[in-house]
Amino acid sequence: MAQQKKTYLYRCFEIIPGACTWFTFLAAGLFSYYKPAWVAFFIIMFDLYWLMKAINIAFHLIFTYRKISLHSGYDWQQRCEGLSSVSGLVEELSRKLLREKRRLTREDLSNEIEKLKQLLKTLSSVDYRSMVHAVIVPFVYEPEEVLINSINSYLACNYPKDRMILVLACEERSGKHAERVAQTVRQHYQGKFWHVLTPRHPDGIEGEAKTKGANISYAARELRQLVDTLKIPYENVIVSAFDADTVVRCDYFAQLTYTFLTAQNPTRASYQPIPLYNNNVWDAPAFNRLVAINSSFWQMVESSRSDRLVTFSSHSMSFKTLVEVDYWPVDVISEDSQIFWRCFLHYEGNYRTEPLFTTVSLDAVVLGSYFKSLVGQYKQNRRWAWGIVDFPYLLNGFRKHTRLPLWKKFFYSYRLFEGHYFWATAAVVIAVLGWLPLFLGGSRFDNQVFANNLPQVTGTIMTVSTFFLIFFVVLYFTLLPKRPKAASKLNTLVMAVQWIFVPISSIFFGAIPAIDAQTRLLLGKYMEFWVTPKVRKNVLGEKPTANSFDVSSGP
């Protein structure tokens, strides 16, 4: 992987996360031997902290679920058209507010009316058709049918196709496969979208690594030439950077357009939908499904806390912004999150991520065999955990941007560090380190009150936590697409029973990949981009699974 020469200070920043993680484990072992009561007290406090965190997560999940359900019932295309008279739309929503009895809906309508009133101070009407959507879909070796299924979902959207540009970002290193797929896409979709581009990213460009960011940045530069030729203002183009398997709801682009047009300073924001790994969920092994849904749950939690939300996987942003920050990074794996921090630093902290309370559907990791699927899941999670490289990148950026207030630098640095630190340590501390005082403390712990009470106290906390596990199971089933005919009823039972493996999954597909990634960064053993293979059964002709969100039931 291409790596730029780094300063000594930058390397120090890279060492911090892994060093803190390993210090935690080593200190737990040493203190369990010499001061077991201290460790026992810490473990109990830590378990209580995570119990409180589970309660907090549950409330955020409920909030986001209800928002998704609410927004899935709106006619976003009609709202876009309603912007032709902003005052008229305010009156229409005000009438709905008077009739509405549900508190969440009333709050949502009140917030929307307030946004429109702010917009009315500068604009009396907005032509949503002035906005152009450019969808960049990168691929390397993904099967043609996976791409076609994704593109068909964009074509099925209710947004005008004569205001949409499809950019299929090919890789030169994928050879004839790329040529064949690009030709198929041009033949099938030319004339169905406004324009179809199939740029081919050359291999081996100096300063680039073999990453998704390098591919989509090259494609965005090709898109810029078309936008300049068509004389479209950059601020009128919204770019969506999707994965090859991203399937969207039919109202995605209408909802994105409306959110963009009514947002304050819309070019200073990215727009993040909620990813659900549902495309092939019924074919995935139990552990892979657990990892997939836990990732989705976490994104749902973050969407309810917009001040913490950072772009992940499939996201959208203004083309004007993308050009000003010189596109996505081309030499890092985590381009989806680092593009947010690049914008954040470029605009001196005046950048945010707006949550889109809608879902996009992607593939869970399913490979040729059960074992290969598990290995592939580990590699994917390690790649996600490699997002820890954002921490030294951010610290180094804060060092250069002196106009950012100190409290903001500390706040964002700590929050980024905290997320990755607990990712690597929490499951291990809860499941493993809690027993060390009993095993290593010996006579130094036998006579302590904690020696008798530690198992009971931690057991009680874990029992209470089981309630939240049941809640997660119920919520999980509301997000599942309908069981396909090929799947038996036994599969549904397995979907419920699989949750007993959460502790194992949290360690082997959560903590250990994060420890792996942080240790590699600590030692300077930089990772290369690993493209998750896409294997999906009976893809063509099926209804896009992102539209299967059931709003008729829920917690």
N, C-alpha and C positions, 0 to 999 in steps of 0.2 A: 504494500500500500504506500502510495506517495505520501511522504511526510515532510513538511517544511521544517527548516532548522529552528529549534526552539531555544529560548533563553534559559539560563539557569533558574530564574525565578518562575518561569512557566512550568518547568519540570517539577519544581517544588509544589506548585499548585496541583499538578497531576498526582503527586505522591500522597497528598493529604487524605483523600477519601479511603484508599486502601489501607493506609497506615492506621487510621482511626478504627476501621473495621477489625483489623487484626489485633490492634491493641485491646479492643473490647473482649475478644475471645481469650487472649493470653492473660489479661487482667482477671477475667472471670475464673480461669483455672488457678492462678496464683492465690487470689483472695479466697477461693473456695477451700484451699488448703490451710492458709494461715488465718483468715478471718471469715470462716463460713457463715457466721451469724450476719455479718454485713451483707454478704451475697444473698442470703435467704431473704433479708429485708428488701434488698433491691429487686429481687425476682418478684416478690409479692406486689411491690409498688408498680413494677413494670406490667404485671398481669392486670392489675387494676386499671392502669393507664390504657391498656389495649381494650379492656372491657368498655371503658368510657368512649374510646375511639370507635368501637363497634356500634355503640348506641348512636353516636354522631353520624357515622356512615349510614346507618339505617334511615335516619331522618333525611339525609341528603339524597339517598336513593329514592325514597318515596316522593320527595319534592320533584326530582328530575323525571321520574316515571310519570307523574301526574302532568308535568309540563309537556312531555312528549305526547301523552294521550290527548291533552287539550289542543296542542298545536297541530296534531294530525287531523283534527276535525275542522280546521280552518280552510277556507278556500283562498289560498295564497295568490293564485292567479287573479282572482277577483279583486283582492286587495291591491295588487300591482296596478290593475286598471283603475282602481279607485283613487290612486295618487294623481290622476289627471285633474282632480279637484280635491286638494288636501282638506279644505274646510268642509267639503261635502262628506269626506270620509270621517272626519272628526264627528260630524253630526250623526252619521250612521252608527259609529261605534258607541256614541253617547246614548243613543236610543237602546242599543243592545245592553249597555251597562245598566240602564234603568230597569230592564226586564229580567236581568240575570240575578239568580239567588245564590249560586255557588260562590264561596269566598275566593277560591283560587282564580276562577274565571273573572270575577270582578276585579281582583288585583291585577290580573294580566291585561284586561281591557283598560283599566285606569292608567297603567304604565304606558300602554300603547298610545292612548289619547294624549298623554303628556309629551311623548316623543313627537307626535304629529304637531302639537302646538308649538314646540320648539322649531320644528321644520317650517311651520307656517310663518315664522318671523322673517325668513329669508326667501322662501319659495311658496307661491300659491298653487303651483301645479308642477308635476314631474312626469315626464314621458319615460315609462319604464323600458320602452323599446329602444331608447338610446343606449341601453346597456347591452354589451356583448359578452357572452360567456365563452371562454377558451378552456377546453378540458384537455389537460396533458395526461396521457396514459403511457407510462414507460413499460417496456417489457424486454426480456432477454430470451429466455427459453420457455416462457409460459405457453401452454397449449392454445391453439387458435380458438377453440370453443370457449375457453375461459374469457378471452378478450371479447369475443362476439357477444357473449352473454352480458358482459358489463356494458359494452357500447349500446346494445339493444335497450338497456334500461335508461340510458341517456336519451335515446331516440323516442322512448315511450313517455318521456316527460311532457308536461303540458306547456312548457315554455316554447315560444316560437323558434323553430329550428333554423330560420333564416337569420337568427341572431346568435347562432352557436357555431363555434369552430372546434373541430375535433383534431387533436394533435397526437398522433401515435408515435411515441418516441422510441425508435428502434436502436439497437446496439449493433455496431459493425461486427463485433466479435461473435455474434450469434449466427453469422453467415447466411446460408441459403434459407434457413428458417425465417429470419427477419424479412428477407426479400419476398418470400412466399406469403407471409402474413400481411405485410404491407400492401402487396398487390391485391390480396383478397379484400382488405378493408377499403382500399380505394375503389374497387369495383362495386362493392356492396353499398357504400355510404356516400360516395360522391354524388352530390345533388340532393341528398337527404338532409345533410347539414349545410350551412352556408359555405364553409370551406373545409377540406380535409387535407391535413399536412402529414407527411410521413418522414420527418427528418431522420437521418441515420448518423448517430453519434460515432465519430471516429475513435478507434482504440489507441491508447498510448499517448494522449495529449500531455505535454509537459505540465507538471504541477497538479495533475488530476489523479484521483484514485478510481478504481473500478467501483463506482458507487451510483446509486440512484440519483443523487444530487447532481453529479456531472452530466448524466443523461438528460435530465429534465431542464437543466440550465442551458444546455446546448439547444434543446428543443424550443425553449423560451426565446432564445436569440433569433432562431428561425421565425418564430411567431412574430417577433418585433418587426422584422422586415415586411411581413404581410400587413401588419397593423399600420405601419408607416405608408405602405403603398395605398391602402384603403383610406388613409388620412383619418383614422379613428383616434380621438384623444385617449391617451393612456388611462386617464381616470375613468373612462367609460368601459374599460375592459376588466372583467373579473376572471382571474385565473384559478382553476381548480386543479390541484396536483393530486391525482388519484393513483392508487395501485392498480395493477392489471386486473385484479379480481373485485374491484369496488363496484358494487351495484347500488343504485340510488333509488329513493322513492320517486313516484311520478311527479311530486310537487317540489322536489329538492331545489331546482334552479329558480322557481318562482319564490319560494321562501327565502332563498339566499338573496335574490334581487331586492325583495321588499326590505329585508333586514339591512342590507347595504344602503339602500336609498334613504332609509329613515334613521340611520345611525348618525351620531355626532362625529364629525370628522372621519368619515368612513374609510378613507385611504390609510388611516393610522390604526388599522385593525386587521387581524386575520379572523377567519370565520370557521369554527370547528364543529362539525356534526359529531354524533356519537357512533362509534364503530361497534357493530355486532358481528361476531364471527359465525354467521348463520348459513352461509351459502351451502356448506357441506356438513353441517353439524351432526346430522343423523348418521353420517359415515365415519365420524371421527372417534378414536379411542377415548375412553372415559377421562384419562388424565389430560388429554389434549382439549377436551371440552371444558374441563374445569379451569384450565389456564385461560382459555378463550373467554369464558364468561367472566372470570375474575378481572381480566383486562377491560372488558366492557363495563363492568360495575365500577371500576376505578375511574373510567372516563365519565361515567354518569355522575359520580360524586364530584369530580373536578368541574363539571359543567354547571353545577349548582353553586360553585364558588368561582365566579368569573375572574376575581382578582388573582387566583392561583392558576388559571387555565393557560396551558401552553399547547401550541399546535402539536398534533400527533397523527402520524399516518396520513390519511386523506384529509385535505384542508383546502380552503380557498382564501384568496387575498387579491388586493388591487394590483393590476399590472403596473400602474404608476409606481407604487411602492416597490414592487419587485425589481423594476429597472433602476430605481434610485439606490437600492442597496446592492446592486450588481448580482442579482439572482441568488439561487441557493448555493451553499458552500459545495465545492467540488472535490474536497479532499477528506471528508469525514463521513462516517456511516449514518449518524443521526441528523441528517439534513432536515428532517421534518420538525424537530424541536429547535435546532440551531438557527433555522431561518427566523424563528420568533426572536431569539436573543440577538441575532444580527440586526433586526429591525429595532428592537428595544434599545440597543446601544447607539444605532445610527441616529435615532430620533431623541436621544438623551432622555430615555425613560418614557417618552410620550407615545407609547404603543401598547396595545392590549389584544387579547383574544376574545372575540364575541362568541358565546355559545350559540349554536344552532340546535334547538330542541327538536331534532329530527334524526333519523338513523340512516346509516349506510351499512351495507352488509358486505362482509369479506369472508375469505376462506379460513377455516381452522386448519391446522397442520395435519394433513393426511397424506402419507406416502405409501410405498408399495407394501409394507408389512407393519405389524404392530410395533416391532422394535425400531424400525426405521422412523416411524411416526414419532416415537418418544425421543429418539436422538434429534430428529428435526425440530421438535418442540424445544428441546434444550438449547439448540443453536439459535433458534429465533428469539428465545427469551434472553440469551446472552447478548444477542445483537441489540435488543431493546435496552438492556442494562448498560450497554456501552454508551448510552446517552449520558453517562457520568462525565464524558469528555466535555460536556457543556459547562461543568463546574470550573475547571481551569480556564476555559474560554471566557467565561463571564467575569471571573476575578481579574484576568488580564485586561479585559475590556474596561472594567471599572477603574483600573489603575490609570488608563489613558483618558477616560472621560471624567474630567475633574469637576464638571458643572453639575453632575448628579449629586444630590445630597447624601451625606454619609449614612443616614438612617435607611435610605432606600437601598443603598448598596448592601448594607448588612442584612436587611430584610430579605431581599431576593437571593442573596448568596446563601444565607442560612436555610431558607426554605428549599432551595434546590439540593443543598447538601443533606438536609434532614430526610427528604424523600428517598434518596439513594442509600443513605446510611441505614435507615430502618428496613428498606428493601433487602439489604444484605444480612441484617442482624436479627430482626424481630422474631422470625419464625424459629431460628436457632436458639435464641434466648428463651423463648416460651417452651419449646419442646425438649430441648437438650440441656441447656446450661442450668435449668432449675434443679436438676438432680445432682449437679456436681458437689454442692455442700454436703449432701448425704454420703456420697461416695468418697470424697477427698477429705472431708472435715475430721473424720475419725473421732477420737476422744475429745478433740477441741470443740465438737459440735454435739456429741451425744447427750450431754447434760443440759443443753440449751433448750428453752421452751420451743424455739423455732424448729428444732429437730423433730419434735412430735407433731407440730402443727403445720409445717410447711406442706406436706402432701395433702392434708385435709383442706387447707386454705386454697391452694392452687386448684385442687379438684373441684371445690365449690365454685370458684371463678369460672373454670372451664364448663361446668354444668350450666351455669347461667348463660354462658356464651352460646350454648347449644340452641337456645331460643332464637338467637339471631341467625344461626345456621338454618333453622327451619324457615325463617323469614326469607333468607336468600334463595332457598329452594323454591318457595312459592313464587317469588318474583322471577326466578329463572324460567319457570314454565310459562309465565305470561309473555316472555320475550322469544320463546321458541317458535319457529315456523311449524306449520302443521305437519304431523307425521306423514311421510310419503307412503304410498301404497306398498312399496317394496319392503318397508320396515314393519316388523311385527310389534304386537302390543308389549312383548317382552322388552323391546328397546326403550319403551316409555318407563318401565319399571327400573331399568338400568340407569336411566337419566336421573332418577331420584336417589337410588342407592349409591351412585358414584360420589355423592357428597361426603360420605364417610372417609374418603381418601384425601380430603382437604388438607389435613396436617402434613401428609406425605408429599402432596403436590406442592404445598407452600415451601417446603424445604428443598426438594429436588428440582423443581421447576420455577422456583422463586428466588430463594436465598442463595443457593449454590451458583446458579448462573450469574447472579449479581456479584458474589464474592469472586468468581472467576474473572469477570470483566474488570472489577476494581483492582484485582491483583495484577492482571496484565498491564493495566495503566500504571500501577505502582512500579512495575519492573521495566516499563518502557517497551513491552511486547505488544505492539499495536495490532489490532484486529483488522481483518479485511472483510469487505461486505459479503455476506452470505445470502444469496437469493433463495427464499423459501420456495421449493417446488410446489406447483399447483396441480393437485390431482382431485378431480371431482367427477362423480358419476352422473350420467343422464342430464348433462347441463343444458344442451340446446333444446329450445322449445318450452322450457319451464318458465313459470312466472317468476320474475325477479324476487328473491326472498326478502329484500329490504322492505317490500310492501306488505309483508305478512305480520307486521306489528299489530297485535290484537288490543284494541282500545275498549273492548266490551267487558273485560275482566281485569282484575288487578288487586293489589293489597289495599 
